[in-house]
């Protein structure tokens, strides 16, 4: 599989709409399904204190959106199994994931759903990914904080939102988790246009998508995901062990604010916010979130939680990953299948498979194919 060619081809087809027909006998297709989030009614009114406060917009793209499905079913029949792919933090485009989803669909014969986390991808305003629009806000953040690092047009929207209101990290995750449970319920009930009732749902999770999955499994694993197989790539550590300062993820001010807030302030902050208090202390998702904040919290529930999923939870971590470091993932997921890989080309957490044009292209292709084969084997056994 030529990764670079696949990336460029799928990106061009996706952006042009050339591949967005309903799947039929002609080709593997990309279709779009509509989704309405029912958790949005509980959003906190932040009073428009920031240029990025969109919670109270009349037409908030976070609440009504579409998600792509890559479907290999050439007979146009309803499928009885599928894979849901979850992305990383501060992602604004599906481009990176299109080759992943396409290859998994081809190798497994199963539809792959690319489901966006709250306030990411097309669940956020288009302006957030426009460098010309974002550049003045970067300059403003640097002017207000001369010591800030890794501020960029890519991360300024999310960085600004989380710096001003760090509780958004929890609440957007809470919304995303509820959305995923609703999607699961719709699929398994037979009310989804692409799937039969009792469809088996597996998960391919990456980075913060794995964190969200761990919380879901802790809170509602037996209820919604009792047969779900999970393939984790570059994720799995607790919140305290994440290192998210990057021009592609969060700037230093935002990430430091998050770490301080959830490691030191959260217990006091919830006293002044009844909704935040209820989510954190009176829901299974909130309790699971607290468990995933640090290894001290996770150890209290880890054995029971992992014992039920250890035979269907597989992870691949990368040696040079500085965001989700292998040693931290191995600690939090001890007892499950965790493999540490390294590649002979320059890669990173954000770009595990770089688009190269030199002699290392073959090595990138082989590494990518090795990962997809391993995931496909898990999803087809």
Residue frames relative to the residue before (quaternion, step in Angstrom):
aa qw qx qy qz dx dy dz
X 1.0000 0.0000 0.0000 0.0000 0.00 0.00 0.00
X 0.2692 -0.7606 0.5713 0.1504 3.61 -0.64 1.12
X 0.3248 -0.8026 0.4660 0.1819 3.55 -0.17 1.32
X 0.6659 0.5142 -0.3117 0.4416 3.58 0.86 -0.92
X 0.6603 0.4939 -0.3031 0.4777 3.58 0.93 -0.90
X 0.6484 0.5238 -0.3119 0.4560 3.56 0.95 -0.89
X 0.6420 0.5314 -0.3144 0.4545 3.56 0.96 -0.93
X 0.7124 0.4634 -0.2679 0.4538 3.57 0.72 -1.08
X 0.6647 0.5141 -0.3082 0.4460 3.58 0.94 -0.85
X 0.6966 0.4653 -0.2755 0.4716 3.57 0.85 -0.97
X 0.6156 0.5434 -0.3446 0.4550 3.57 1.03 -0.73
X 0.6736 0.4953 -0.2912 0.4649 3.56 0.91 -0.93
X 0.6679 0.4953 -0.3000 0.4675 3.58 0.93 -0.88
X 0.6624 0.5208 -0.3036 0.4449 3.56 0.94 -0.93
X 0.7094 0.4636 -0.2669 0.4588 3.59 0.84 -0.98
X 0.7058 0.4554 -0.2629 0.4746 3.59 1.08 -0.67
X 0.4591 -0.6799 0.4465 0.3571 3.54 1.22 -0.47
X 0.4103 0.7454 -0.4507 0.2700 3.58 1.28 0.03
X 0.7629 0.3367 -0.1881 0.5189 3.58 1.12 -0.61
X 0.5473 0.6615 -0.3767 0.3478 3.57 1.24 0.18
X 0.3518 0.7169 -0.5189 0.3052 3.56 1.09 0.66
X 0.5909 -0.5308 0.4422 0.4166 3.54 -1.26 0.21
X 0.5455 -0.6334 0.4255 0.3467 3.62 -0.91 0.85
X 0.1350 0.7721 -0.6142 0.0913 3.57 -0.96 0.85
X 0.7936 -0.3255 0.2075 0.4703 3.57 -1.21 -0.33
X 0.5966 0.6286 -0.3643 0.3409 3.61 1.12 -0.53
X 0.8024 -0.1596 0.1791 0.5464 3.58 0.80 -0.93
X 0.6092 -0.4639 0.4695 0.4395 3.48 -1.37 0.10
X 0.1331 -0.8486 0.5114 0.0247 3.57 -0.69 1.05
X 0.3069 -0.6911 0.6168 0.2183 3.51 -1.37 0.33
X 0.0292 -0.7897 0.6127 -0.0099 3.54 -0.63 1.13
X 0.3096 -0.7433 0.5633 0.1855 3.56 -1.24 0.35
X 0.1408 -0.7892 0.5958 0.0487 3.53 -0.94 0.96
X 0.4202 -0.7215 0.4988 0.2327 3.57 -0.98 0.87
X 0.0507 -0.7889 0.6123 0.0118 3.55 -1.14 0.69
X 0.1286 -0.7624 0.6304 0.0687 3.53 -1.08 0.82
X 0.2959 -0.7684 0.5442 0.1608 3.57 -0.63 1.12
X 0.2516 -0.7926 0.5430 0.1171 3.54 -0.83 1.02
X 0.5652 0.5958 -0.3897 0.4169 3.58 1.25 0.13
X 0.5002 0.7063 -0.4094 0.2889 3.58 1.22 -0.39
X 0.5821 0.6181 -0.3705 0.3766 3.59 1.13 -0.59
X 0.6862 0.4698 -0.2816 0.4787 3.56 1.23 -0.35
X 0.3674 0.7467 -0.4856 0.2677 3.59 1.28 0.14
X 0.4601 -0.6779 0.5061 0.2694 3.54 -1.05 0.79
X 0.3806 -0.6926 0.5605 0.2474 3.58 -1.02 0.78
X 0.1849 -0.8293 0.5224 0.0720 3.55 -0.37 1.25
X 0.5043 -0.7087 0.3985 0.2909 3.58 1.23 0.15
X 0.4813 -0.6955 0.4286 0.3176 3.60 1.19 0.42
X 0.2233 0.7991 -0.5211 0.1999 3.56 0.83 1.03
X 0.7626 0.2701 -0.1425 0.5703 3.56 1.23 -0.26
X 0.5934 -0.5662 0.4353 0.3712 3.55 -1.25 0.43
X 0.7197 0.4336 -0.2374 0.4875 3.56 1.23 -0.32
X 0.4331 0.6676 -0.4825 0.3660 3.59 1.20 0.43
X 0.0731 0.8302 -0.5460 0.0852 3.59 -0.21 1.23
X 0.3609 0.7804 -0.4648 0.2114 3.58 1.27 -0.05
X 0.7802 0.3545 -0.1788 0.4833 3.58 0.94 -0.83
X 0.3177 0.7364 -0.5284 0.2785 3.59 1.19 0.37
X 0.5362 -0.6259 0.4555 0.3364 3.56 -1.03 0.73
X 0.7726 0.1718 -0.0990 0.6031 3.56 1.04 -0.80
X 0.0082 -0.8298 0.5545 -0.0629 3.52 0.34 1.32
X 0.3824 -0.7537 0.4788 0.2376 3.64 -0.51 1.10
X 0.5559 0.6198 -0.3924 0.3909 3.58 1.21 -0.29
X 0.7326 0.4690 -0.2345 0.4339 3.56 1.07 -0.67
X 0.7668 0.1628 -0.1062 0.6117 3.58 1.15 -0.58
X 0.2012 0.7915 -0.5334 0.2203 3.56 -0.42 1.21
X 0.3484 -0.6988 0.5707 0.2541 3.53 -1.31 0.06
X 0.1692 -0.7657 0.6095 0.1166 3.55 -1.22 0.48
X 0.4318 -0.7184 0.4832 0.2531 3.59 -0.98 0.82
X 0.1309 -0.7541 0.6388 0.0783 3.52 -1.22 0.64
X 0.1958 -0.7571 0.6135 0.1104 3.56 -0.78 1.05
X 0.0567 -0.8533 0.5147 -0.0613 3.51 -0.39 1.31
X 0.2310 -0.7974 0.5447 0.1186 3.61 -0.64 1.09
X 0.4795 0.6952 -0.4211 0.3307 3.56 1.29 -0.05
X 0.1725 -0.8364 0.5155 0.0710 3.58 -0.17 1.25
X 0.6395 0.5234 -0.3332 0.4540 3.59 1.24 -0.17
X 0.4152 -0.7472 0.4355 0.2820 3.54 1.34 0.08
X 0.4459 0.6729 -0.4623 0.3670 3.57 1.17 0.59
X 0.5874 -0.5697 0.4304 0.3810 3.56 -1.19 0.47
X 0.3897 -0.7320 0.5182 0.2092 3.56 -0.97 0.91
X 0.3350 -0.7429 0.5436 0.2009 3.56 -1.23 0.48
X 0.7632 0.1765 -0.1600 0.6007 3.58 1.30 0.24
X 0.0054 0.7984 -0.6018 0.0201 3.56 -1.17 0.53
X 0.3152 -0.7091 0.5973 0.2027 3.53 -1.37 0.21
X 0.1887 -0.7550 0.6181 0.1110 3.58 -0.92 0.92
X 0.1830 -0.7923 0.5768 0.0776 3.57 -0.77 1.06
X 0.1270 -0.7953 0.5920 0.0315 3.57 -0.85 1.06
X 0.3543 -0.7885 0.4845 0.1343 3.54 -0.84 1.09
X 0.6360 -0.5501 0.4058 0.3580 3.54 -1.37 -0.15
X 0.6863 -0.4804 0.3622 0.4088 3.55 -1.37 0.03
X 0.8486 0.1427 -0.1558 0.4851 3.53 -1.11 0.89
X 0.3522 0.7185 -0.5190 0.3006 3.56 0.99 0.77
X 0.1432 -0.8102 0.5666 0.0448 3.57 -0.94 0.94
X 0.7780 0.2384 -0.1232 0.5681 3.59 1.24 -0.19
X 0.4394 -0.6947 0.5115 0.2503 3.53 -1.15 0.72
X 0.3557 0.7891 -0.4667 0.1817 3.61 1.26 -0.19
X 0.6818 0.5028 -0.2944 0.4423 3.59 0.82 -1.00
X 0.7384 0.4611 -0.2250 0.4376 3.55 1.00 -0.84
X 0.4984 0.6794 -0.4287 0.3259 3.59 1.17 -0.34
X 0.6706 0.4632 -0.3270 0.4782 3.67 0.86 -0.76
X 0.6185 0.5441 -0.3499 0.4462 3.58 1.04 -0.72
X 0.7074 0.4645 -0.2645 0.4625 3.56 0.80 -1.07
X 0.6369 0.5347 -0.3252 0.4502 3.58 0.95 -0.87
X 0.6935 0.4818 -0.2846 0.4538 3.57 0.83 -1.00
X 0.6385 0.5119 -0.3273 0.4724 3.59 0.99 -0.75
X 0.6386 0.5232 -0.3278 0.4593 3.57 0.99 -0.79
X 0.6654 0.4967 -0.2946 0.4729 3.58 0.98 -0.87
X 0.7234 0.4649 -0.2571 0.4411 3.58 0.82 -0.99
X 0.7599 0.3693 -0.1995 0.4963 3.60 1.06 -0.68
X 0.3636 -0.7258 0.4991 0.3031 3.57 1.15 -0.59
X 0.5976 0.5704 -0.3488 0.4426 3.57 1.28 0.30
X 0.5245 -0.6018 0.4846 0.3577 3.60 -1.10 0.59
X 0.1910 -0.7620 0.6096 0.1058 3.55 -1.12 0.74
X 0.2196 -0.7760 0.5847 0.0879 3.55 -0.74 1.15
X 0.1893 -0.7549 0.6191 0.1048 3.56 -0.83 1.01
X 0.0194 -0.8532 0.5196 -0.0413 3.55 -0.05 1.31
X 0.3268 -0.7878 0.4905 0.1787 3.61 -0.62 1.10
X 0.4376 -0.6597 0.5530 0.2597 3.53 -1.08 0.84
X 0.6699 -0.5215 0.3415 0.4033 3.59 -1.13 0.59
X 0.8551 0.0939 -0.1319 0.4926 3.54 -1.06 0.99
X 0.5975 0.5016 -0.3841 0.4939 3.57 1.15 0.66
X 0.8044 0.2631 -0.2008 0.4934 3.54 -1.34 0.22
X 0.8067 -0.2240 0.1828 0.5154 3.59 -0.86 -0.97
X 0.5321 0.5928 -0.4235 0.4314 3.58 1.26 0.32
X 0.6657 0.4098 -0.2918 0.5511 3.57 1.29 0.35
X 0.6321 -0.5348 0.3815 0.4110 3.62 -1.15 0.42
X 0.5716 -0.6090 0.4333 0.3385 3.57 -1.07 0.74
X 0.5901 0.6081 -0.3611 0.3894 3.58 1.10 -0.67
X 0.5922 0.6031 -0.3643 0.3910 3.58 1.13 -0.58
X 0.7402 0.3515 -0.2266 0.5265 3.58 1.19 -0.36
X 0.5145 0.6125 -0.4227 0.4260 3.57 1.26 0.43
X 0.3949 -0.7571 0.4621 0.2393 3.65 -0.33 1.17
X 0.6584 0.5156 -0.3276 0.4397 3.60 0.94 -0.77
X 0.6636 0.4841 -0.3028 0.4834 3.58 1.03 -0.72
X 0.7209 0.4709 -0.2491 0.4433 3.58 0.95 -0.87
X 0.5442 0.6720 -0.3960 0.3090 3.60 1.06 -0.62
X 0.6522 0.5048 -0.3475 0.4461 3.70 0.83 -0.73
X 0.6502 0.5141 -0.3211 0.4581 3.58 1.06 -0.68
X 0.5972 0.5348 -0.3570 0.4794 3.58 1.13 -0.57
X 0.6556 0.5092 -0.3089 0.4642 3.56 0.90 -0.90
X 0.6419 0.5280 -0.3150 0.4583 3.56 1.02 -0.79
X 0.6647 0.4920 -0.3141 0.4664 3.60 0.93 -0.86
X 0.6598 0.4972 -0.3126 0.4688 3.58 0.97 -0.79
X 0.6391 0.5229 -0.3244 0.4613 3.58 1.05 -0.71
X 0.6976 0.4722 -0.2636 0.4701 3.57 1.00 -0.86
X 0.7884 0.1395 -0.0616 0.5959 3.58 1.17 -0.55
X 0.2227 -0.8249 0.5062 0.1171 3.62 0.09 1.25
X 0.6753 0.4996 -0.2946 0.4557 3.60 1.19 -0.47
X 0.4466 0.7081 -0.4519 0.3081 3.58 1.25 -0.10
X 0.1063 -0.7853 0.6069 0.0611 3.57 -1.12 0.70
X 0.8246 0.2572 -0.2113 0.4574 3.53 -1.31 0.51
X 0.3590 0.7054 -0.5264 0.3106 3.61 1.11 0.53
X 0.0891 0.8125 -0.5643 0.1159 3.58 -0.82 0.97
X 0.6381 -0.5100 0.4001 0.4154 3.55 -1.29 0.23
X 0.6105 0.5680 -0.3480 0.4285 3.58 1.18 -0.48
X 0.8210 0.2802 -0.1284 0.4805 3.59 0.86 -0.88
X 0.4506 0.7380 -0.4407 0.2409 3.60 1.20 -0.17
X 0.6237 0.5453 -0.3623 0.4270 3.62 0.98 -0.69
X 0.7187 0.4220 -0.2543 0.4907 3.59 0.73 -1.03
X 0.6241 0.5426 -0.3432 0.4453 3.60 0.98 -0.77
X 0.6640 0.4964 -0.3033 0.4698 3.59 0.94 -0.86
X 0.6562 0.5218 -0.3126 0.4465 3.57 0.94 -0.87
X 0.7368 0.4226 -0.2415 0.4693 3.58 0.87 -0.91
X 0.5864 0.5513 -0.3798 0.4560 3.59 1.14 -0.45
X 0.7138 0.4423 -0.2576 0.4780 3.57 0.91 -0.92
X 0.8062 0.0587 0.0033 0.5887 3.60 1.01 -0.77
X 0.1450 -0.8399 0.5157 0.0867 3.63 0.24 1.19
X 0.5496 0.6148 -0.4045 0.3954 3.61 1.17 -0.37
X 0.5024 0.6553 -0.4241 0.3719 3.58 1.23 -0.28
X 0.5716 0.5943 -0.3867 0.4131 3.60 1.07 -0.61
X 0.6868 0.4583 -0.2671 0.4969 3.56 0.95 -0.90
X 0.7273 0.4697 -0.2662 0.4237 3.57 0.72 -1.04
X 0.6463 0.4831 -0.3358 0.4860 3.61 1.04 -0.64
X 0.6213 0.5228 -0.3357 0.4774 3.58 1.10 -0.63
X 0.6209 0.5381 -0.3276 0.4665 3.55 1.09 -0.78
X 0.6516 0.5006 -0.3085 0.4792 3.56 1.00 -0.81
X 0.6578 0.5156 -0.3085 0.4542 3.57 0.90 -0.92
X 0.6479 0.5184 -0.3177 0.4587 3.59 0.96 -0.83
X 0.6634 0.4898 -0.3010 0.4790 3.58 0.95 -0.85
X 0.6174 0.5385 -0.3399 0.4617 3.58 1.07 -0.72
X 0.6661 0.5019 -0.3025 0.4615 3.58 0.95 -0.86
X 0.6424 0.5010 -0.3300 0.4769 3.58 1.01 -0.70
X 0.6374 0.5118 -0.3277 0.4737 3.58 1.05 -0.72
X 0.6271 0.5253 -0.3315 0.4700 3.59 0.98 -0.84
X 0.6487 0.5257 -0.3079 0.4561 3.57 0.94 -0.92
X 0.6717 0.5032 -0.2960 0.4561 3.56 0.92 -0.93
X 0.6470 0.5156 -0.3183 0.4628 3.60 0.97 -0.84
X 0.6605 0.5066 -0.3076 0.4608 3.58 0.92 -0.91
X 0.7365 0.4455 -0.2514 0.4427 3.56 0.73 -1.02
X 0.6178 0.5459 -0.3467 0.4473 3.59 1.20 -0.40
X 0.4935 -0.6591 0.4296 0.3707 3.58 1.24 -0.38
X 0.5511 0.6386 -0.3777 0.3819 3.58 1.28 0.11
X 0.5446 0.5770 -0.4152 0.4450 3.58 1.26 0.19
X 0.5223 -0.6860 0.4015 0.3088 3.62 -0.83 0.89
X 0.7326 0.4393 -0.2440 0.4592 3.60 1.14 -0.45
X 0.7875 0.3486 -0.1398 0.4887 3.58 1.20 -0.40
X 0.4945 -0.6372 0.5145 0.2912 3.51 -1.21 0.69
X 0.6057 -0.5098 0.4381 0.4259 3.55 -1.27 0.16
X 0.8185 0.2088 -0.2008 0.4962 3.56 -1.18 0.70
X 0.2193 0.7806 -0.5445 0.2147 3.58 1.10 0.67
X 0.3818 -0.7102 0.5412 0.2389 3.56 -0.98 0.84
X 0.1590 -0.8052 0.5698 0.0404 3.57 -0.83 1.04
X 0.0813 -0.7766 0.6244 0.0197 3.56 -0.77 1.12
X 0.3125 -0.7664 0.5415 0.1479 3.56 -1.25 0.45
X 0.1052 -0.7159 0.6858 0.0782 3.53 -1.09 0.87
X 0.0112 -0.8456 0.5302 -0.0604 3.56 -0.38 1.24
X 0.1229 -0.7915 0.5984 0.0192 3.53 -1.07 0.85
X 0.8735 0.0268 -0.0211 0.4857 3.55 -1.06 0.88
X 0.8395 -0.0515 0.0434 0.5392 3.61 -0.74 -1.02
X 0.5347 0.6128 -0.4025 0.4202 3.58 1.24 -0.33
X 0.6227 0.5178 -0.3300 0.4851 3.56 1.17 -0.59
X 0.6059 0.5489 -0.3422 0.4631 3.57 1.03 -0.79
X 0.6542 0.4992 -0.3017 0.4814 3.58 0.93 -0.89
X 0.6535 0.5177 -0.3083 0.4581 3.58 0.98 -0.83
X 0.6381 0.5258 -0.3315 0.4544 3.57 0.95 -0.81
X 0.6424 0.5100 -0.3161 0.4767 3.57 1.01 -0.79
X 0.6483 0.5157 -0.3149 0.4632 3.58 0.97 -0.84
X 0.6748 0.4930 -0.3017 0.4590 3.57 0.92 -0.85
X 0.6319 0.5231 -0.3263 0.4697 3.57 1.06 -0.72
X 0.7542 0.4260 -0.2111 0.4529 3.55 0.89 -0.99
X 0.8452 0.0584 0.0475 0.5291 3.57 0.80 -1.04
X 0.2337 0.8207 -0.4961 0.1601 3.57 1.17 0.48
X 0.6943 0.4747 -0.2811 0.4622 3.57 0.86 -0.92
X 0.6825 0.5141 -0.2811 0.4369 3.56 1.07 -0.75
X 0.8289 0.2369 -0.0828 0.4999 3.58 0.83 -1.01
X 0.8198 0.2476 -0.0729 0.5112 3.57 1.04 -0.73
X 0.1845 0.8415 -0.4938 0.1184 3.59 1.07 0.69
X 0.7669 0.2988 -0.1817 0.5381 3.61 1.16 -0.50
X 0.4348 0.7368 -0.4290 0.2898 3.56 1.29 0.05
X 0.2256 -0.7348 0.6246 0.1379 3.54 -1.03 0.89
X 0.1770 -0.8102 0.5572 0.0412 3.54 -0.91 0.98
X 0.0874 -0.7579 0.6450 0.0436 3.53 -0.90 1.00
X 0.1291 -0.8122 0.5688 0.0098 3.54 -0.56 1.25
X 0.0426 -0.7836 0.6197 -0.0080 3.54 -0.87 1.03
X 0.8623 -0.0434 -0.0120 0.5044 3.56 -0.76 1.14
X 0.6552 0.4439 -0.3499 0.5012 3.57 0.87 0.93
X 0.4737 0.7261 -0.4481 0.2181 3.54 -1.30 -0.12
X 0.5962 0.5745 -0.3862 0.4066 3.61 1.16 -0.23
X 0.5676 -0.5619 0.4593 0.3889 3.57 -1.25 0.27
X 0.6945 -0.4931 0.3205 0.4145 3.57 -1.23 0.38
X 0.6622 0.5290 -0.3111 0.4299 3.59 0.92 -0.89
X 0.7192 0.4372 -0.2406 0.4835 3.59 1.17 -0.54
X 0.4991 0.6316 -0.4450 0.3925 3.59 1.24 0.21
X 0.1624 -0.7689 0.6132 0.0795 3.55 -1.19 0.62
X 0.0399 0.8932 -0.4408 0.0798 3.52 0.43 1.31
X 0.4324 0.6804 -0.4903 0.3313 3.59 1.17 0.31
X 0.3080 0.7162 -0.5512 0.2974 3.54 -0.43 1.29
X 0.5452 -0.6175 0.4448 0.3514 3.57 -1.06 0.65
X 0.6708 0.4783 -0.2945 0.4843 3.57 1.25 -0.29
X 0.7451 0.3767 -0.2032 0.5115 3.61 1.19 -0.41
X 0.7542 -0.2537 0.2148 0.5663 3.61 0.29 -1.26
X 0.4422 -0.6491 0.5272 0.3243 3.56 -1.14 0.51
X 0.7203 -0.4837 0.2828 0.4090 3.56 -1.26 0.37
X 0.6358 0.5411 -0.3390 0.4337 3.60 0.99 -0.78
X 0.6828 0.4856 -0.2875 0.4640 3.57 0.92 -0.90
X 0.6927 0.4760 -0.2992 0.4518 3.57 0.82 -0.93
X 0.6487 0.5061 -0.3217 0.4685 3.60 0.98 -0.79
X 0.6245 0.5315 -0.3365 0.4629 3.58 1.06 -0.74
X 0.6461 0.5227 -0.3160 0.4577 3.57 0.95 -0.86
X 0.6770 0.4948 -0.2991 0.4554 3.56 0.80 -0.99
X 0.6746 0.4851 -0.3035 0.4663 3.59 0.88 -0.86
X 0.6509 0.5372 -0.3171 0.4326 3.56 0.93 -0.91
X 0.7725 0.3760 -0.2085 0.4672 3.59 0.72 -1.02
X 0.6885 0.4523 -0.2930 0.4852 3.58 1.17 -0.35
X 0.8188 0.2525 -0.1004 0.5057 3.58 1.16 -0.53
X 0.7975 0.3696 -0.1631 0.4482 3.60 0.95 -0.79
X 0.5259 0.7070 -0.4047 0.2444 3.56 1.06 -0.67
X 0.6561 0.5289 -0.3290 0.4260 3.62 0.91 -0.83
X 0.6849 0.4532 -0.2834 0.4952 3.59 1.09 -0.63
X 0.6400 0.5551 -0.3269 0.4187 3.58 0.97 -0.82
X 0.6638 0.5280 -0.3269 0.4167 3.60 0.92 -0.82
X 0.5512 0.6202 -0.3949 0.3945 3.59 1.19 -0.41
X 0.7369 0.3969 -0.2130 0.5040 3.57 1.17 -0.59
X 0.7210 0.3441 -0.2151 0.5617 3.56 1.29 0.09
X 0.2961 -0.8126 0.4747 0.1634 3.55 -0.05 1.30
X 0.6528 0.5088 -0.3295 0.4543 3.58 0.97 -0.78
X 0.6449 0.5080 -0.3144 0.4766 3.57 0.94 -0.88
X 0.6330 0.5353 -0.3249 0.4552 3.57 1.00 -0.83
X 0.6774 0.4939 -0.2995 0.4555 3.58 0.89 -0.94
X 0.6462 0.5165 -0.3260 0.4576 3.60 0.92 -0.85
X 0.7203 0.4720 -0.2549 0.4398 3.54 0.83 -1.01
X 0.8241 0.2910 -0.1113 0.4731 3.57 0.90 -0.89
X 0.7684 0.3487 -0.1834 0.5043 3.59 1.19 -0.41
X 0.6683 0.4015 -0.3348 0.5293 3.59 1.18 0.48
X 0.5821 -0.5842 0.4332 0.3637 3.54 -1.16 0.57
X 0.6272 0.5363 -0.3383 0.4522 3.59 1.06 -0.70
X 0.6481 0.5166 -0.3163 0.4615 3.58 0.99 -0.78
X 0.6480 0.5049 -0.3140 0.4759 3.57 0.97 -0.82
X 0.6519 0.5056 -0.3133 0.4704 3.57 1.00 -0.81
X 0.6115 0.5505 -0.3420 0.4539 3.57 1.03 -0.78
X 0.6527 0.5055 -0.3152 0.4681 3.59 0.92 -0.87
X 0.6429 0.5274 -0.3255 0.4500 3.58 1.00 -0.75
X 0.7173 0.4543 -0.2436 0.4688 3.57 1.10 -0.75
X 0.4654 0.6923 -0.4504 0.3183 3.61 1.20 0.04
X 0.8080 -0.0349 0.0496 0.5861 3.59 1.02 -0.70
X 0.6424 -0.5172 0.3873 0.4122 3.56 -1.26 0.26
X 0.5774 0.5789 -0.3850 0.4281 3.60 1.09 -0.55
X 0.6909 0.4536 -0.2737 0.4919 3.56 0.99 -0.80
X 0.6709 0.5188 -0.3022 0.4352 3.56 0.94 -0.87
X 0.6030 0.5869 -0.3607 0.4023 3.60 1.01 -0.73
X 0.6290 0.5676 -0.3356 0.4117 3.58 1.07 -0.66
X 0.7921 0.2586 -0.1300 0.5373 3.58 1.14 -0.59
X 0.4337 0.7721 -0.4076 0.2227 3.55 1.31 -0.33
X 0.6887 0.5075 -0.3078 0.4164 3.59 0.75 -0.98
X 0.6818 0.4731 -0.2861 0.4791 3.57 0.90 -0.92
X 0.6614 0.5255 -0.2975 0.4449 3.55 0.96 -0.91
X 0.7448 0.4170 -0.2359 0.4646 3.59 0.79 -0.98
X 0.5832 0.6024 -0.3838 0.3870 3.59 1.07 -0.59
X 0.6929 0.4847 -0.2789 0.4552 3.58 1.09 -0.67
X 0.7853 0.3128 -0.1650 0.5081 3.61 1.17 -0.42
X 0.4194 0.7618 -0.4424 0.2190 3.59 1.23 -0.20
X 0.6962 0.4732 -0.2807 0.4611 3.60 1.07 -0.64
X 0.7504 0.3157 -0.2003 0.5450 3.59 1.27 -0.08
X 0.6004 0.5094 -0.3570 0.5027 3.55 1.22 0.58
X 0.0425 0.8057 -0.5846 0.0848 3.58 -0.46 1.23
X 0.0879 -0.8166 0.5703 0.0121 3.58 -0.93 0.90
X 0.0908 -0.7313 0.6705 0.0860 3.50 -1.29 0.61
X 0.0507 -0.7824 0.6207 0.0010 3.56 -0.77 1.07
X 0.3681 -0.7444 0.5220 0.1943 3.55 -1.18 0.54
X 0.5825 -0.6467 0.3832 0.3091 3.53 -0.88 1.04
X 0.7708 0.3563 -0.1846 0.4949 3.59 0.92 -0.89
X 0.3828 0.7104 -0.4960 0.3206 3.59 1.21 0.36
X 0.1458 -0.8182 0.5532 0.0569 3.58 -0.59 1.13
X 0.5942 0.5544 -0.3654 0.4539 3.60 1.28 -0.01
X 0.7555 0.0869 -0.0281 0.6487 3.56 0.89 -1.04
X 0.1670 -0.8543 0.4863 0.0762 3.53 0.23 1.30
X 0.5983 -0.6310 0.3601 0.3378 3.57 -0.88 0.96
X 0.6596 0.5217 -0.3302 0.4286 3.59 0.89 -0.85
X 0.6572 0.5016 -0.3116 0.4685 3.60 1.06 -0.68
X 0.6401 0.5125 -0.3220 0.4732 3.58 1.01 -0.78
X 0.6502 0.5200 -0.3195 0.4525 3.58 0.92 -0.86
X 0.6456 0.5105 -0.3233 0.4669 3.58 1.06 -0.69
X 0.7229 0.4459 -0.2672 0.4551 3.59 0.80 -0.93
X 0.7656 0.3215 -0.1762 0.5287 3.59 1.14 -0.60
X 0.2336 0.7912 -0.5276 0.2027 3.58 1.16 0.52
X 0.7227 0.3712 -0.3083 0.4949 3.54 -0.84 1.05
X 0.6821 0.3807 -0.2834 0.5564 3.55 1.31 -0.13
X 0.6298 -0.5327 0.4115 0.3876 3.56 -1.33 0.13
X 0.1259 0.7835 -0.5944 0.1303 3.59 -0.34 1.27
X 0.0718 -0.7965 0.6002 0.0136 3.58 -0.69 1.10
X 0.2328 -0.7534 0.5988 0.1400 3.56 -1.01 0.83
X 0.1025 -0.8058 0.5831 0.0135 3.54 -0.70 1.13
X 0.0853 -0.7525 0.6464 0.0928 3.52 -1.35 0.31
X 0.2450 -0.7797 0.5633 0.1212 3.55 -1.07 0.72
X 0.4691 -0.6873 0.4863 0.2665 3.57 -1.21 0.52
X 0.6435 0.4260 -0.3501 0.5309 3.56 1.12 0.69
X 0.6007 -0.5667 0.4148 0.3820 3.57 -1.21 0.37
X 0.1100 0.7784 -0.6071 0.1163 3.54 -0.78 1.07
X 0.1573 -0.7692 0.6088 0.1136 3.55 -1.29 0.11
X 0.7035 -0.4164 0.3417 0.4636 3.55 -1.29 0.02
X 0.7091 0.4642 -0.2590 0.4634 3.56 0.85 -0.99
X 0.7970 0.1586 -0.0624 0.5795 3.58 1.02 -0.81
X 0.0703 -0.8363 0.5430 0.0281 3.59 0.27 1.20
X 0.7730 0.2130 -0.1166 0.5861 3.57 1.19 -0.59
X 0.1587 -0.8323 0.5257 0.0758 3.60 0.12 1.27
X 0.4534 -0.6596 0.5286 0.2828 3.54 -1.23 0.56
X 0.0135 0.8331 -0.5480 0.0738 3.55 -0.09 1.32
X 0.2375 -0.7676 0.5782 0.1419 3.53 -1.24 0.48
X 0.5931 0.5794 -0.3627 0.4254 3.58 1.26 0.13
X 0.7929 -0.3392 0.2286 0.4517 3.55 -1.28 -0.29
X 0.6086 0.5711 -0.3543 0.4218 3.60 1.24 -0.24
X 0.3849 0.7410 -0.4732 0.2808 3.58 1.27 -0.02
X 0.6486 0.5304 -0.3193 0.4427 3.57 0.92 -0.89
X 0.6563 0.5098 -0.3143 0.4588 3.57 0.99 -0.81
X 0.6237 0.5149 -0.3399 0.4800 3.60 1.05 -0.71
X 0.6410 0.5284 -0.3206 0.4550 3.58 0.93 -0.89
X 0.6786 0.4966 -0.2887 0.4577 3.57 0.91 -0.94
X 0.6497 0.5156 -0.3161 0.4607 3.58 0.99 -0.84
X 0.6551 0.5085 -0.3056 0.4679 3.55 0.94 -0.91
X 0.6835 0.4878 -0.2944 0.4563 3.57 0.84 -0.93
X 0.6118 0.5535 -0.3438 0.4485 3.57 1.05 -0.75
X 0.6614 0.5018 -0.3025 0.4681 3.58 0.98 -0.87
X 0.6853 0.4915 -0.2922 0.4510 3.58 0.87 -0.94
X 0.6215 0.5342 -0.3376 0.4631 3.58 1.05 -0.74
X 0.6582 0.5106 -0.3132 0.4561 3.57 0.92 -0.92
X 0.6648 0.4869 -0.3092 0.4747 3.58 0.94 -0.84
X 0.6574 0.5237 -0.3148 0.4409 3.57 0.92 -0.90
X 0.6179 0.5422 -0.3414 0.4558 3.58 1.04 -0.73
X 0.6376 0.5166 -0.3298 0.4667 3.58 0.97 -0.80
X 0.7402 0.4449 -0.2308 0.4482 3.57 0.89 -0.96
X 0.7351 0.4078 -0.2374 0.4867 3.62 1.20 -0.17
X 0.4976 0.6528 -0.4468 0.3558 3.62 1.20 -0.01
